[in-house]
Each structure stands twice: as C-alpha cells, then as structure tokens.
C-alpha cells in the first residue's frame, strides 16, 4: 500500500490496464523523459491496482497474484 498524504485528488483515475497509458519504449532504448514511467512500472509488476481517496490522501493498493508470471 502506498499513501500520498496531502496529495491532490487523482481525477480521472489512471487506466492501468494495457495497452493504454504510458509504456516503456518498444525498441529497448531509454528515453530522456521520465514522466509517466511509474505507471508503466506498476503495470509491468502487479496484477491489481486500487486507488481510493481517503480525506486528503490518495491510497494506492498494489497486489500481484501468486500465479502471475
């Protein structure tokens, strides 16, 4: 679980289901622009993402199924 205390509300919530949203370059090269890489990493590493707003905090719950490759 990740908590962003005092963060701005996330509106709209990001779509973390592939293929939409940020992704790593297909050609294997690294780009200078690092913006959006966090969401691409989340999509690559977990199977479920839940984002909730609790008072002034964004709460991200990240999980991976034990059978996921």
Number of C-alpha atoms within 10 A of each C-alpha: 10 11 15 13 12 10 12 11 15 11 6 6 10 12 13 18 11 11 9 10 14 18 16 16 9 7 6 7 8 10 9 6 7 9 9 12 14 12 17 16 13 15 21 13 14 13 16 14 16 12 16 14 15 11 9 12 16 19 17 15 13 16 14 12 9 7 5 8 7
